Amino acid sequence: MSRVIFLILPHVHALDLAGPVQVFYEANGFGADYRHQFCATEPRVRMAQGLTIADLEPLPAAGVGETVVIPGVDSSTLDHLEHVPSSWLRDAHQAGARIASICSGAFVLAHAGLLDGRECTTHWKVTERLERHYPAARVLRNRLFVKDGKVITSAGVASGIDMALSLVEDDFGPRTAAQVAREIVVYLRREGSSEQSSIYLKHRTHMHAGVHRVQDWLIGHPDRSPSIEDLARIAVMSRRNLTRAFRRATGVTLKQFSNELKLEVAANLLHDPDMSIESVASRCGFRDARQLRRLCRGTLGISPSVWKDQLERRAPR
């Protein structure tokens, strides 16, 4: 079981806390094994919105395989972070825990020295303030969330949900994250960059249950090449109705969606220097590497080997 420790600070924002909590909670209904723990330096904390949270637990030791989440707090308190358990956060990070903040929670990480030399983000209203107060942090603007090693920061409010979905995807795969996103009625944004175009972001802003079932199945089985009859059975629709409904709901055809998905999966696999083009093609549901080559040349205008070289050059070091 993977423990998620929520550090509850005075004047915490309700949605910054509740959004990620709900994501991890719903993930347990789809095969995840998260255990929530709500901790603070005091047993009772008053939220920014006036609610009081009670029966909070003391700060535990945290380490490998565990996640510490710091929801944002009222920005009027950011000049007074003396009460923040900075040494506890540093110890958790050094012990191998994953540390994630929402909104102004980035200031807590910066105060603890965990953003020195790291790329990060925060709510747009306090971006300049974070840059000014913590010049060692490499603050990125206009991002939903930023991952730099085991330190993750998000822009706040709803983007905390996006970040939590991304962590679920890291832990349990894109299908589980997509199922959670559908359950809480948001569309899945896989990448932190607001400019990033991803198959997990696009084509999900609809409420058609049958089309969602097909998309979820395709995301969960990228190594398969189902027939239209197979997908129609999954959608509980006729072939003709599925074809029409999918295009109407998503704006693309089933074939286009499948090809975009296969290219996205291929891009992730091509980052692995030990994986051959043939192995990537097999994992993407192609009969052989020639099919992958045709799709890459027809869509990207380059071969898989050239694409692999480009991805490796762009990969963070």
N, C-alpha and C positions, 0 to 999 in steps of 0.2 A: 504494500500500500504506500502511495506517495503522499507525503504530508505537505499541505499548503498552509503556511503560517502567515496570518494577516496581522501586521503591526498596526494597532489602532492608536493613533495619536489624538490629543485634544483638538477639537474643532475639525475633525475629519468630515469630509463631504460624503453624504449618504450614497449617491450614485457611484462615486469612485470606489466605494466599498462593495455595494450591493451588486453592481454589474459583473465584476469578475467572480464574486462568490457564486452567483447564479450560474455562470458558465461552467465552473468546475463541478458544481452540484449536478447540473443536468448531464454533464459528461459521464457521471457515474451510472446513469441510466442506459448508456450505450457502450458499456464495457470498460470504462476507466475505473481507477481505484484510488481516487483522491480522498484524503481525510482533512477536513478543515480544522484549524486551530486558531482561535481569536485571542490575541495576546496584547498586553500593554504593561507599562511600568506601574500602573494603578488599576485596581479592579473595576473602577467605573470611569467612563469617559463621556463627556458631553459633546455631541456632534455639532457641526456648524449650523445645522437646521434646527437645533433645539432639542433633539431627542437625546436620551441618555442610554448608553450601552452599559450593562452591568455584568458581573460574574466573569470578567475577563481573566485569562490565565496569565501567570508570570511568563517572562521570556524564557523559552527553552533553548537548549543547544540545538543548532541546525547544521546540516552538512550535506554530503553528496546525496543526490536523488531527491532533495527537498527544495521547496520554493518558498521564498519570503516575499510577500507582497506588501507594499507601502502605499495605501490610498492617499490621495491628496488632501490637504488641509486648507482652511481659509487663508487666503493670501496675506491677510493682515497680521498673521502670526509668523510669517517667514523670517522676520528679523530677530526672532526670539526662539532659537532652536536649541537652547542649552539643555532642555529636558530630553532631547532626542538620544536614544541609546546607541550612539555612534560606534562605541567599541564592540557592542553586541553585533551590529551589522557587519563590521569589519571581520569579526571572528567567524560569522556565518559564511561570509564570502570566501575567506581563506580556507575554510573547511570544505568548500566545494558546493555550497548551496547556490541555487539560482536566485538572483535578486531582481525583483521587478517593481517599478513604481508607476503610479498613475498621477497625471497632472502635476501639481506642485510637490508631490512626493519625490520628484527629482531633486528638489532642494535638500531633502533629508539625506539622499545619497551623496550629493555634493558636499554637504556639511561633514559627512563621514569620510570624505576623501575618495569615495568609490567612483567618481566621475572624472578624476584627474586623468587627462590623456585619452578619455573615452568619448566616442560619439554618443550623443544623447538628444532628447527632445523634452519638451514640456508644453503646457498650455500656451497658446499664442499670446495671451495677455501678459505673461511673465517671462517670455523668452529673453527679452533684452535684460531683464533683471537678473536672470540666471547667468547670462554672459558677463554682466558687469560684476556680480558678486563672486563668481567662480570662474575666472579666466582660464584656468587649467582644463575646464570641461570644453569639449568640442561640440557646441550646441548646433543642431540641425533644425532648420525651420520647415514648416509645412509638411511635417511627417505625422502619420498616425502613431507610429511607434518605431523605436530604433533598438536593434539588438547589437550589442558589442560584447562578444564573449558571453559570459553568464550574467551580465548586467543588462537589463531591458528597461527602457523608459518609454512612456506613452504620453500623448498630448492631453489626455484628460477626458472626463465624463464618458461619452460613448466610446471613445477610442480605447478606454480600458477594457471594454468588451472585445474589441478587435484584437488587442494584445493577448487577452486570455484565450481567445479562440486559437490564436497562433501557437500559444504554448501547448494547448491541447493537441493541436496538429503535430507539433514536435514530438509529443509523448506517445500519441496513439494513432497518428496518421490522419490524412485528409478526409477520409470517410467519416470518422468520428466527429471531427470538427464541423463538417458539413451538416451532420445530423443534429448537432447541438445548435448550430446557427439556425437551422430550420425550426427547431423546437422553441427557441426564444424569439422567433420571427425577426431575424436580422439576416442580411446577406453577408456571406463569408468574404472577408478581405484578407487574403493570405499574406500579402506583403505589407510592410510598414510604410513604404513610400506612397504618398497620396497620388503620385504620378505613375505608379507601377500598374501595368495592365496584366491581369492574371486570370486564367480560366476559373479560378476559385473566387474571383471578384465579379467577373462579368456573367451575364445571363442568369442571375439568381434573383433578380428583383421582381419576382412574380409569385403568385399564390396557388398555382395549379398543382394539385397533389400528385397527379400521375406523372407530370413532367419532372417534378422534384424527385420522385422515386427513381425515374430513369437516370437523372443526373447523379443521384447518390450512388446508384449501382455502378455507373460508368466510372465515377471517381474511385470507388472502392475496388474495381477490377480492371485497372488499366492494362493488364496483360492479356485481356480477353478481347475477342472480336465478335461480339454477338450479332446475330441476324436481326432484321427488323421485327421478325416474328417473336424472337426472344424478348426484345425490349417492349413489344406490345403486351406480352403476358405480364411483364413486370409492372407496366403502367395500368394494367387491367383495362385496356382499350383496344380497339381495332387498329390494324396497321395504318389505315387511312386517317383515322381520327388522331392517332399519336403523331403522325407526320405533320398534320395541320396544326395541332395544338402546340407541338414543340416549337414550330416556327413562329406561331403567333405569340407564345409566351416569352420566348427568348430572343427573337429577332434573327436567329440563325437556324440552319438545318441541323438535323441529327448528325449528319456526316461532318459538317463544319465543326460542331461542338466536339465530336469525337476526335477529330484531327487536332484541334487546339489542345485538347486534354493530353493526347499522346505527345505532342511537342513539348508541353510543359513538363510531363514526366521525363521525357528524354533529356530536357535541359538539366533537371536535377541529377539524373544518372550520369550524364556526361561529365559532371564535376569530379566523378570518381576516376582517378588516373589508372586504376587497376581494371576498369570495366571496358571491354572491347565494344566496338560499334555493333558487332553481331549480338553480344549479350544485351546491349541497350535495346536493340530492335526486338529481341525476344521478350524482354520485360515490358515493352510497349504494345505487345499483342500482334506484332508483324510476323509473317511467315518467314521472312529472311531480311537481311540488311538492305536488299535492293528496294524494298518497299519504304523503308525509312529514308533512304537516299532520295527516292522520288518525291516524298513528302517534303523533305528539307529543301530540295532544289526548287520545287514548285511553290513553296510558301515563303522561304527565306532567301532563295537564290544562291545558296551555298551548300556544300556537302556537309555531312555530319562531322567529318574530321576537322574541317575548317571551323565549324561551329564550336566544336570541342575546344580547339585552340583559343578561340575568342573568349569562351566562358572561363577558361583557366586564367587568362590574362586579367579578366575583370574580377576574379574571385578575391575576397579580402585576404590579406596576409597576416 
